[in-house]
Amino acid sequence: MDTPTDALITEKLKNAPQDILDRVVGYVDALIEPAKKPFVLTSEQQNILDSQVYGNKSNYIDADALFDDLKSKHAL
């Protein structure tokens, strides 16, 4: 099945060197491959992470505001 997207990609890559094509194929494979965790969390670690992710956002400080505050406080 040819789509406009297929035609566009084919046109853009028709004269590309093999190393570029290999990189594109690797990129596409990474996009469609299911996400894999490169690590395993203990139950306790997962609970801590969940509590942070789903916690009250008002407990957090804006990173830009914190950075600006630190710069002015330490004359940077």
QUIFENWO-V221770 format. One line per field, one symbol per residue. psi: psi as a letter, one per 40 degrees, with the letter a starting at -180 (. if undefined). Layout:
psi->???
This chain:
psi->hhidddddddddedeiiddddddddddddddehihhheihiidddddddddddeiheeeihhdddddddddddef.
